[in-house]
Structures are given as C-alpha cells and as structure tokens.
Amino acid sequence: MIVGNGPVEEGAGDRIDQSDLVIRFNAVRNFPSAGRRTDVVAVCNTGRPAQAMLGSEDWLNGSAVAACREIWSVRDPEKFLDLRPRLALSHPELDDFCDDRTEDFAAFAASRAKRHRVIARSVHEGVDEALAAYRPEPYVVPSSGLIVVVHVLSSEARSDDEVVVAGFTHQGWAGHPFSAEKRLIDDFVAAGRLSRLSSDPSSSPSQGV
C-alpha cells in the first residue's frame, strides 16, 4: 500500500492497516485518518522539505516515523548534484532545491535502529522517460509519490505483490508534472500493474478513488 498525503475515503484507513507493507511520505499529513500502520516513510531528502523534517521535533518524534522500519531517500544525491547547474539557469529561485541531506537522514535512521536506503537515479530517469510519452509541460522533477510507485513496480522482490495506491490527488507543487503523472498512474491501473484503493472490501481496489 502506497499512501500519498491526500484524503482517503472514510473507512479506508482500516484497509490500509491490513496491508502487508505500508509506505507513506514526508510529513505524513493524513496520519492517522489514512490509517496508522507505517512500514516505510519515503522522504524528499534535498532542499526545504528535508530541512523542515530534520528540523522538526514533531516529525523526528512523530508516531508515523517512530513506527516505521525503513526511511527511503527518494532523491539520488548524484542526480540532484547534476541537476543543480541546469536549475540555476531555469529556476534561480530554487537555489537550495538540490541541497543534499541524505547523510542526515541516514544518521537519523541509524540512531533509531531503522534501515535507510536511497532510491537509485535510474528510477528517476526512467520516470522522466515514461512521462515524456504524455508530453508534460516543462517541470522540475517528478513527484516523490510517482518515484516510489515506479521503484516498487520495478522491484523483482515485489513482482508477485498486489500494489495499491491511496491518497494520490495528483495536485500540489507546480514543479511536478501532475497531469502527466495521473495519466501514467491511470495506465498502470488499466494494465493491471497497480490498483487504486476502495474503502469497500467487497469491491476491487481499482474501482476506488
């Protein structure tokens, strides 16, 4: 179960908590209305989001982070180091966007006996390639949610799993290509690779939100 920070249907939290693995994101804003089980917290490990999380006692000691076994850094440090010169020209206002805090998340995870992993740049670049088919408007980077979805779907260890998403509104920061991302997620659903959560346990997950 991959749970974005958007709202979920009433009653969906119970179904989320019944999953074998639950992945949440960043500040986990819909916790606990979208369930409590948290196995992984995937974080934006660069720029202002990283600074905000690492500087917040509420995040560092929050229930979702305390419950998780793993913290995933979504942004490969070398990929974002390579992005810095381009963004300095195209988006000078994002001067701290590529500031890397991966080692800080790794140290925090180690201090709490949690596993830390970094999602490979090849996943990010594969997502960019997949999105190109939908002719997105110019964007900065794909969203963390889409990066994690593709990472999970491309994992051989998860090849036999049913992968379900919830709380994905495909709205937010203008630097993410949300319209194209929604179309890509919809195509994953149509191909049977992914489902969207329904709060009704008698219906197929793909018939939900």
HELIX and SHEET records of a PDB file:
HELIX    1   1 ALA A   12  ASP A   17  1                                   6    
HELIX    2   2 GLY A   47  LEU A   54  1                                   8    
HELIX    3   3 GLU A   57  LEU A   60  1                                   4    
HELIX    4   4 SER A   63  ALA A   67  1                                   5    
HELIX    5   5 PRO A   77  SER A   90  1                                  14    
HELIX    6   6 PRO A   92  LEU A   94  5                                   3    
HELIX    7   7 THR A  102  SER A  111  1                                  10    
HELIX    8   8 ARG A  121  ALA A  132  1                                  12    
HELIX    9   9 SER A  144  LEU A  153  1                                  10    
HELIX   10  10 GLU A  156  ARG A  158  5                                   3    
HELIX   11  11 PHE A  178  ALA A  190  1                                  13    
HELIX   12  12 PRO A  205  GLN A  207  5                                   3    
SHEET    1   A 3 ILE A   2  VAL A   3  0                                        
SHEET    2   A 3 VAL A 164  ALA A 166  1                                        
SHEET    3   A 3 SER A 195  ARG A 196  1                                        
SHEET    1   B 4 ILE A  23  PHE A  25  0                                        
SHEET    2   B 4 VAL A  40  VAL A  43  1                                        
SHEET    3   B 4 GLU A  70  SER A  73  1                                        
SHEET    4   B 4 ARG A 115  VAL A 118  1                                        
END                                                                             
